[in-house]
Amino acid sequence: MKVYKPEWQCTFSVNEGMEESASWKQRMAWRLRAFADRLDGGGRTLKIDCNVTPEVSREEVDTCLEKGFALTQGLLLQLAHQAACENVMRDAKAELFEQQPQR
């Protein structure tokens, strides 16, 4: 009886800037990305490298990225809500947030 063993691999990395060991092509690409961010006015460019074996379609990768960014947006909304609530509490009940002198 033959035993089948599935094998797969996935590497995923996100970069916000160039590495020190970047080639001249990579440096040029990051300069163009930074220029585009300035033109757009406050955007943030990320470079995503995703390698999956066995290969999956570009559409499947895009779907996963969309779901990941939707999750990220939900988490950021929760953080913003918590920060807004804390700001209200700091204003309404400042005495609760006063630092106690350490002995």
N, C-alpha and C positions, 0 to 999 in steps of 0.2 A: 504494500500500500504506500503510495506516494504522499508525503506530507507537504502541503503548500504553506508557504510563509509569506504573507504580504509584507512588502517593504515600501516605505515612503519616507520622504524627507521634506521639511519646509523650513526655509530661513526667511525671516522678515526683519527688516531694519528700517528705521525712520531717522533721517538726518535733517538737522536744521542749519547746518553749515558744513564747510569743507573740512576735511581732515588735514592735518599738517603734512602728510605724505601724499597729498593730492597731486595728480599730474597737471600739466598745463591746461589740458582740455577740461578737466574737472574744475580747475580754478576759474577758467573762463565761464563755464556753465554757472558756477555759483555767483560770479559777478553779474551775469545776466539776470539771474534770479533775484539778486538784491536790487538791481536796477528796476526790474518789473515790480517788486514790492514797493519801491519808492513812487513809481508811476501810479500804482493802484491806490496808494495812500493808506498805509497802515496794515496791509495784508501780511500774511505769514506764509512763506513758502516752505514746504516740506518735500524732501525727496524720499520716496518709498521704494525700497528694493525688496521684491518678493520672488523667491524661487521655490517652486513646488515640483516634486517628483513623486509619482508620475504626473505629467503635465495636466493642469486643469485649464479650462478655457478662460480667456480674458474676461468674459462676461461673468463667470463665477467668481473670479478674483474681485471684480468691480462690485458685485453684489455683497461680498464679504466686507469690503472696505466701506460701502454705504452703510451697512448695518453697524459697523464699528463706529463710524462717525455719528450715526444717530444715537448710539449708546453714549458716546462722548458728550453730545449735546445735552442729553438727559442728565448726565452727571454734573455738567457745568451749570445747568439750570438749578439743580438741587443745591450746589455750592453757593450760587448767587442768592437763592432764597434764604439759605441759612445765614449768609453774611448780612442780608437786609434785615432779617429778624434780630440778629445780634446788634446791628446798628441802632435799631429801634429800642432794644433793651438797654443799651449803653446810654441812650439819651433819656429814656424814661426812668431808669433805675441805676443811675451812675454809681451810687454807693455800693452796689453789688460788684462793681468792676474795679473798685479802688484797690490798689496794691497795699498789702499789709507790710509794715516795716519788718525786715528780717533781723533776728537777734543774733 
